[in-house]
Amino acid sequence: MQKTKLKISGMSCQHCVKTVKDALTALEGVQSAKVNLRKGEAVVRFDELSVNPVNLRDAITQAGFEAL
């Protein structure tokens, strides 16, 4: 398992947090995603054989937010 921290812009409420978390955890290979509204970031644990950080950023973008 690998862990990465992604900065996210555009989140303004807990609904945004849930949307981002759901988008990340829907990816095959993602074990967990902790999204912090105040810090504007997500900490994701994932299987690097199934998914990579680019896939994680793409999922955040498709959910309507910007991953930095």
C-alpha positions in Angstrom: 0.0 0.0 0.0 1.1 3.5 -0.8 -0.1 6.8 0.8 -0.3 10.2 -0.8 -1.5 13.6 0.2 -3.4 15.7 -2.4 -4.2 19.4 -2.1 -7.8 20.1 -3.2 -9.3 23.5 -4.1 -13.0 24.3 -4.4 -14.4 22.5 -1.4 -16.6 24.7 0.8 -18.8 22.4 2.9 -19.1 18.8 4.2 -21.1 17.9 1.1 -18.0 18.7 -0.9 -15.9 16.5 1.4 -18.3 13.6 0.9 -18.3 14.1 -2.9 -14.5 14.0 -3.0 -14.3 11.0 -0.6 -16.9 9.1 -2.6 -15.1 9.8 -5.9 -11.8 8.6 -4.5 -13.1 5.5 -2.7 -15.0 4.4 -5.9 -11.6 3.8 -7.6 -10.5 0.2 -7.6 -7.4 -0.1 -5.4 -8.2 2.8 -3.0 -8.2 1.4 0.5 -9.1 4.7 2.3 -9.5 8.4 1.7 -9.6 11.0 4.5 -10.6 14.4 3.3 -10.1 17.5 5.4 -12.1 20.6 4.5 -10.1 23.0 6.7 -6.8 21.9 5.3 -8.1 21.5 1.8 -6.5 18.1 1.3 -7.0 14.4 1.1 -4.8 11.6 2.4 -5.3 8.5 0.3 -4.1 5.0 0.9 -4.0 2.9 -2.3 -2.6 -0.1 -4.0 -0.1 1.2 -6.5 -0.6 -1.8 -8.8 -4.3 -0.8 -9.3 -4.3 3.0 -9.2 -1.8 5.9 -9.3 -1.8 9.5 -8.2 -2.8 10.7 -11.7 -5.9 8.6 -11.4 -6.7 10.1 -8.0 -6.4 13.6 -9.4 -8.5 12.8 -12.4 -11.3 11.4 -10.0 -11.2 14.7 -8.0 -11.4 16.7 -11.2 -14.3 14.7 -12.5 -16.1 15.3 -9.2 -15.9 19.1 -9.9 -12.8 20.1 -7.8 -9.2 20.9 -8.6 -6.4 18.7 -7.3 -3.1 20.5 -7.0 
